[in-house]
Amino acid sequence: MRNHFIAVSLVALALSGCGTTKMDQIALGMSKDEVTAAIGAPRNVVEASAFGGTKTEVWEYKAKGPGNFNVQFTDEKVEGWRRAY
């Protein structure tokens, strides 16, 4: 019985990564190079500058299903990401 439980647990663990999306591969603080290596080049880039010389960019990607998702960089590092419809 214990071996059966271990086998089922290992299969569940292996399959848990099968449903990952591009958004799941992004983490706060990642560099642009790290994001590009993880999920590829964006389909669109919007650049803006805020007060005090802070540089902000938003990268747009095609989402799985309807809409897009955006990754926001502040001073070259990921500050956040979200689904956009």
N, CA, C and O of each residue as an XYZ file, in Angstrom:
340
protein
N       0.826     -1.199      0.000
C       0.000      0.000      0.000
C       0.866      1.257      0.000
O       0.564      2.232     -0.689
N       1.936      1.224      0.774
C       2.815      2.399      0.848
C       3.471      2.673     -0.498
O       3.598      3.830     -0.896
N       3.893      1.616     -1.211
C       4.505      1.791     -2.529
C       3.520      2.384     -3.523
O       3.897      3.192     -4.372
N       2.246      1.980     -3.417
C       1.214      2.532     -4.290
C       1.056      4.037     -4.041
O       0.958      4.818     -4.987
N       1.032      4.433     -2.781
C       0.912      5.852     -2.433
C       2.095      6.651     -2.985
O       1.907      7.743     -3.521
N       3.300      6.116     -2.859
C       4.493      6.800     -3.364
C       4.427      6.933     -4.875
O       4.752      7.990     -5.416
N       4.010      5.872     -5.571
C       3.917      5.903     -7.033
C       2.896      6.941     -7.488
O       3.161      7.710     -8.412
N       1.736      6.965     -6.845
C       0.700      7.940     -7.192
C       1.192      9.357     -6.918
O       0.937     10.260     -7.714
N       1.877      9.562     -5.830
C       2.415     10.888     -5.501
C       3.424     11.349     -6.535
O       3.414     12.515     -6.931
N       4.290     10.460     -6.977
C       5.291     10.817     -7.977
C       4.649     11.169     -9.312
O       5.081     12.113     -9.974
N       3.635     10.431     -9.713
C       2.924     10.736    -10.965
C       2.234     12.091    -10.850
O       2.296     12.890    -11.784
N       1.586     12.361     -9.737
C       0.910     13.647     -9.533
C       1.907     14.795     -9.568
O       1.633     15.847    -10.145
N       3.051     14.593     -8.957
C       4.081     15.623     -8.956
C       4.598     15.880    -10.367
O       4.804     17.030    -10.753
N       4.804     14.831    -11.125
C       5.301     14.969    -12.495
C       4.291     15.680    -13.384
O       4.670     16.489    -14.231
N       3.008     15.385    -13.196
C       1.973     15.995    -14.023
C       1.628     17.416    -13.607
O       1.041     18.159    -14.394
N       1.969     17.803    -12.415
C       1.606     19.135    -11.935
C       2.268     20.228    -12.756
O       1.739     21.338    -12.817
N       3.396     19.962    -13.384
C       4.058     20.956    -14.217
C       3.532     21.023    -15.625
O       3.919     21.918    -16.377
N       2.653     20.098    -16.020
C       2.166     20.045    -17.392
C       1.250     21.204    -17.750
O       1.148     21.554    -18.926
N       0.589     21.803    -16.788
C      -0.353     22.868    -17.070
C       0.232     24.256    -16.909
O      -0.519     25.226    -16.813
N       1.541     24.379    -16.877
C       2.130     25.693    -16.650
C       1.931     26.586    -17.863
O       1.890     26.114    -18.999
N       1.812     27.859    -17.610
C       1.686     28.850    -18.671
C       2.934     29.718    -18.660
O       3.779     29.616    -17.770
N       3.026     30.565    -19.663
C       4.154     31.492    -19.712
C       4.178     32.379    -18.472
O       5.243     32.692    -17.940
N       2.996     32.777    -18.021
C       2.925     33.655    -16.853
C       3.490     32.982    -15.615
O       4.020     33.658    -14.733
N       3.385     31.665    -15.535
C       3.886     30.923    -14.377
C       5.408     30.918    -14.305
O       5.984     30.600    -13.265
N       6.057     31.271    -15.408
C       7.512     31.225    -15.471
C       8.166     32.566    -15.136
O       9.390     32.689    -15.173
N       7.354     33.565    -14.810
C       7.853     34.907    -14.512
C       7.914     35.106    -13.002
O       7.034     34.655    -12.268
N       8.967     35.791    -12.546
C       9.117     36.094    -11.125
C       9.532     37.549    -10.959
O      10.207     38.116    -11.818
N       9.125     38.140     -9.856
C       9.532     39.515     -9.557
C      11.044     39.623     -9.544
O      11.734     38.737     -9.039
N      11.557     40.714    -10.101
C      12.986     40.967    -10.080
C      13.760     40.357    -11.236
O      14.961     40.595    -11.369
N      13.083     39.563    -12.086
C      13.788     38.988    -13.236
C      14.230     40.100    -14.179
O      13.564     41.129    -14.299
N      15.358     39.883    -14.845
C      15.831     40.845    -15.845
C      15.105     40.601    -17.167
O      14.433     39.584    -17.332
N      15.242     41.532    -18.101
C      14.645     41.368    -19.429
C      15.220     40.140    -20.121
O      14.488     39.393    -20.771
N      16.522     39.927    -19.986
C      17.157     38.756    -20.595
C      16.595     37.461    -20.019
O      16.374     36.500    -20.756
N      16.363     37.429    -18.715
C      15.809     36.233    -18.082
C      14.390     35.959    -18.566
O      14.029     34.807    -18.810
N      13.582     37.013    -18.707
C      12.213     36.849    -19.198
C      12.234     36.354    -20.641
O      11.497     35.434    -20.995
N      13.076     36.961    -21.469
C      13.170     36.541    -22.863
C      13.613     35.086    -22.970
O      13.085     34.341    -23.796
N      14.567     34.674    -22.153
C      15.027     33.279    -22.166
C      13.920     32.331    -21.711
O      13.815     31.215    -22.219
N      13.101     32.761    -20.764
C      12.059     31.894    -20.204
C      10.839     31.777    -21.106
O      10.293     30.686    -21.269
N      10.401     32.903    -21.702
C       9.128     32.871    -22.441
C       9.202     33.450    -23.844
O       8.187     33.510    -24.538
N      10.381     33.878    -24.275
C      10.522     34.391    -25.634
C      10.375     35.901    -25.717
O      10.141     36.587    -24.722
N      10.518     36.386    -26.925
C      10.429     37.833    -27.179
C       8.967     38.277    -27.160
O       8.083     37.515    -27.552
N       8.708     39.504    -26.707
C       7.332     40.013    -26.682
C       6.855     40.333    -28.089
O       7.660     40.495    -29.006
N       5.549     40.422    -28.251
C       5.005     40.825    -29.549
C       4.910     42.336    -29.674
O       4.783     42.863    -30.779
N       4.972     43.039    -28.541
C       4.896     44.500    -28.555
C       5.569     45.029    -27.293
O       5.500     44.408    -26.232
N       6.226     46.191    -27.423
C       6.876     46.842    -26.275
C       6.431     48.296    -26.236
O       6.493     49.012    -27.236
N       5.977     48.720    -25.048
C       5.609     50.114    -24.819
C       6.570     50.665    -23.779
O       6.736     50.069    -22.715
N       7.195     51.777    -24.068
C       8.173     52.363    -23.152
C       7.657     53.696    -22.636
O       7.035     54.460    -23.374
N       7.920     53.968    -21.367
C       7.526     55.236    -20.764
C       8.533     55.607    -19.691
O       9.210     54.739    -19.140
N       8.631     56.871    -19.401
C       9.504     57.331    -18.325
C       8.661     58.003    -17.265
O       7.745     58.766    -17.573
N       8.971     57.718    -16.027
C       8.250     58.320    -14.914
C       9.117     59.412    -14.284
O      10.228     59.678    -14.743
N       8.612     60.020    -13.261
C       9.346     61.069    -12.562
C      10.652     60.529    -12.000
O      10.730     59.363    -11.612
N      11.662     61.363    -11.954
C      12.936     60.987    -11.370
C      13.786     60.091    -12.251
O      14.746     59.488    -11.772
N      13.455     59.993    -13.522
C      14.270     59.206    -14.433
C      14.021     57.710    -14.392
O      14.774     56.951    -15.003
N      12.986     57.260    -13.690
C      12.663     55.837    -13.642
C      12.145     55.403    -15.009
O      11.241     56.027    -15.565
N      12.719     54.337    -15.544
C      12.306     53.837    -16.850
C      11.332     52.680    -16.669
O      11.616     51.723    -15.948
N      10.198     52.776    -17.319
C       9.180     51.735    -17.248
C       8.895     51.215    -18.653
O       8.732     51.995    -19.591
N       8.838     49.901    -18.786
C       8.455     49.262    -20.042
C       7.388     48.228    -19.753
O       7.383     47.592    -18.699
N       6.482     48.070    -20.711
C       5.468     47.023    -20.638
C       5.626     46.159    -21.876
O       5.557     46.649    -23.004
N       5.838     44.867    -21.654
C       5.960     43.903    -22.744
C       4.645     43.160    -22.857
O       4.082     42.713    -21.857
N       4.155     43.029    -24.091
C       2.891     42.349    -24.348
C       3.147     40.993    -25.001
O       3.939     40.880    -25.936
N       2.469     39.973    -24.498
C       2.545     38.613    -25.031
C       1.151     38.114    -25.337
O       0.187     38.543    -24.701
N       1.025     37.217    -26.298
C      -0.243     36.554    -26.576
C      -0.490     35.530    -25.474
O       0.364     34.693    -25.186
N      -1.652     35.607    -24.873
C      -2.010     34.673    -23.799
C      -2.612     33.410    -24.388
O      -3.096     33.402    -25.519
N      -2.573     32.362    -23.615
C      -3.258     31.137    -23.992
C      -4.746     31.421    -23.850
O      -5.202     31.766    -22.760
N      -5.497     31.287    -24.904
C      -6.904     31.645    -24.877
C      -7.065     33.102    -25.309
O      -6.170     33.660    -25.944
N      -8.184     33.715    -24.973
C      -8.411     35.095    -25.412
C      -7.533     36.104    -24.666
O      -7.166     35.898    -23.510
N      -7.214     37.179    -25.348
C      -6.489     38.279    -24.724
C      -4.977     38.131    -24.745
O      -4.419     37.279    -25.437
N      -4.346     38.973    -23.979
C      -2.890     39.041    -23.873
C      -2.502     39.041    -22.413
O      -3.358     39.093    -21.530
N      -1.197     38.981    -22.163
C      -0.729     39.292    -20.827
C       0.455     40.230    -20.945
O       1.219     40.173    -21.908
N       0.593     41.084    -19.962
C       1.616     42.119    -19.959
C       2.592     41.890    -18.817
O       2.216     41.485    -17.717
N       3.867     42.166    -19.117
C       4.914     42.116    -18.105
C       5.449     43.531    -17.968
O       5.869     44.131    -18.957
N       5.440     44.070    -16.759
C       5.920     45.431    -16.529
C       7.310     45.397    -15.906
O       7.554     44.710    -14.913
N       8.218     46.161    -16.521
C       9.580     46.309    -16.018
C       9.753     47.726    -15.500
O       9.287     48.678    -16.126
N      10.408     47.872    -14.377
C      10.816     49.169    -13.864
C      12.312     49.092    -13.618
O      12.789     48.234    -12.875
N      13.041     49.993    -14.245
C      14.499     49.991    -14.163
C      15.077     48.616    -14.495
O      15.941     48.097    -13.789
N      14.572     48.039    -15.599
C      15.110     46.803    -16.188
C      14.747     45.515    -15.440
O      15.228     44.446    -15.816
N      13.916     45.583    -14.396
C      13.542     44.396    -13.624
C      12.018     44.241    -13.612
O      11.289     45.232    -13.651
N      11.540     42.987    -13.559
C      10.099     42.727    -13.513
C       9.520     43.297    -12.231
O       9.969     42.989    -11.127
N       8.516     44.133    -12.409
C       7.800     44.690    -11.265
C       6.427     44.034    -11.104
O       5.857     44.032    -10.013
N       5.903     43.479    -12.194
C       4.620     42.820    -12.115
C       4.177     42.304    -13.476
O       4.788     42.624    -14.496
N       3.111     41.505    -13.491
C       2.531     40.997    -14.719
C       1.071     40.719    -14.471
O       0.648     40.470    -13.342
N       0.290     40.767    -15.572
C      -1.146     40.547    -15.439
C      -1.752     40.132    -16.765
O      -1.178     40.364    -17.828
N      -2.876     39.538    -16.690
C      -3.654     39.167    -17.880
C      -4.400     40.394    -18.340
O      -4.965     41.116    -17.519
N      -4.417     40.648    -19.642
C      -5.145     41.801    -20.218
C      -6.123     41.282    -21.267
O      -5.744     40.524    -22.160
N      -7.373     41.693    -21.153
C      -8.386     41.219    -22.107
C      -8.736     42.282    -23.098
O      -9.571     42.058    -23.974
